[in-house]
């Protein structure tokens, strides 16, 4: 407000001087150029800051303490700097403090091979928070109402990096042959170029060991039509004839599924799966009349919630 008052004062003085010049004959005349100050009528007031004690302008911000040193013990506590305010009966919880659950059924399908129709499933669920959660993995095949092969894992997952989780827990195999139990440990996450990767190692009874690799990728033709190639590889450190498994590289499969997402949570699909057994596992399969190579056509549903 002080600066505006000065503007009006100077403007009024300029008008008064101009009128005085006209009255004395020294002002503007017809055809003559004005000799008044070219800035007459302009506000030449000093900034309001000039009335402020100049000592305040010499005050320098002390940034030395901001450029290093130890952080406060509670520097990352989201509840610390609330100024005494709270949410009354409600509790403040950030995103990584909520426990949530999810279940993804990747494959729930019917398979057709050599004139025989069977069923298969592959799912993964979890419950917990951003950094720690319980994980359930299950995969299996059934034919004629009887489970031929099933793998179930119950794991504890911990976030290792932005896109990777470490996992530790138990695995149980059932189906044809005796059941087997394993200690499981692995790594699951999103690799560069959007590859979903799940790699795990297992240690079982009687010195048995195993290694499993699972990798997939999604090709989006449209926002709803998605092609998903996938590979699975299994290897064992010790032969297990009772379950038809040999040592070394045991089997591998290459899969291709084309799904249409009616909704993100629900998508029917069709596909094809190629399986091959290797080494001693192949020999064990042939000894009981099974083929070492199997091509299967599949149709099913993928859904999650």
Secondary structure, 3 states (H helix, E strand, C coil): CHHHHHHHHHHHHHHHHHHHHHHHCCCCCCCCCCCCCCCCCCCCCCCHHHHCCHHHHHCCCCCHHHCCCCCCCCCCCCCCCCCCCCCCCCCCCCHHHCCEEEEEEEEEEEEEECCEEEEEEEEEEEEECCCEEEEEEEEEEEECCEEEEEEEEEEEEEEEECCEEEEEEEEEEEECCCCEEEEEEEEEEEECCCEEEEEEEEEEHHHCEEEEEEEEEEEECCCCEEEEEEEEEEEECCCEHHHCECCEEEEEEEEEEEEEEEECCEEEEEEEEEEEECHHHHHHHHHCCCCCEEEEEEEEEEEEC
